Amino acid sequence: MNHAHGVHCMHILGWNLRRWCRGCHRHWEETCGKVGCANYERVANQTLSRQVVLDMQDGRLDIPREILDLVTTPEVSDPWWRDSEF
């Protein structure tokens, strides 16, 4: 099985360990080695989340409008500090 960096076989195949690639299987064994291990799922999900954000930052993935709306601010037509005395 070949998959993109940051994606784990668990994301594609679930807990079907027989079909996992060697790298994912070794990582799972080193992380916890138990089928259904919540810690391994957490680590795999964190790795995937980080990779998605990095790919959006580098322009390899489009940033969804919902995320852009969270991080952009509307233009301020009358800022409160304009008439303040400093």
N, C-alpha and C positions, 0 to 999 in steps of 0.2 A: 504494500500500500504506500502510495506517495501522497503527501499532503503538504500544504503550505506551512511555513514557519509560524509557530504560535498556535497552530491547530493541533489538537491531539486526537488520536484514533478514537478515544472515548466520545468526542463530539460527533464523530461520523458513524461509528459502529456501536456505540453504547458499551456495555460490559462484555461484548463478545470477544474475549481475550485471544481466541485462536486466530482471529483475523487481524489483530493489531500488528503494526510494524515492530521491528526489533527495538528501535529507539524508544518508542512509547512504552513497550513492555518493560524494558530495562528501567526507564524512569519510574514507572508504576512500582516495580519491585523495590527500587531504592527509596521511594517515598513512603509506601506502606505495605504493599504486597497482598492486600485483602480485597476480594471482589466487593464492590459497592462501597469502597472506602470514601467517606465524606471528605477526609483531608486531601486525598488525591483529586477528587472532583473540584474542591476549592482551589487548589494550586493550578489545575488545568484551566479552570474558568478565569482565574486571575491572569494567567499567561495569555489566554485568548483576548481578554479585555484590553490588556496592555498593547497587544499587537494591533488590534483594531484601531485604537487611539493613535498609535504611531503611524499606521498606514494612512489614516485621515490627515494627520499632521503633514506627512510627506507627499500628500496628493495622490496616493495610490487608490484611495477609496474616497468617494464623495461624502461630504459631511451632510447628514440628514438635516432638513429644515428645522426639525424640532430641537436639535442640539444647537444650531445656529441661533435660534430664538432665545435660548437660555443664556448664551454668552454674549450676545450683542445688546447694546442699549439703544433705545430710541434717541434721536437728536433732541437735545434740550434747547428749546427756543428761548426760554427766559431763565437762565441759571440764577439760583438764589444768591451766589456770591458776587454778582455783578455790582450790586449797590452796597455791598458790605464795606465797612471801613476797616482796614487792616492796621 
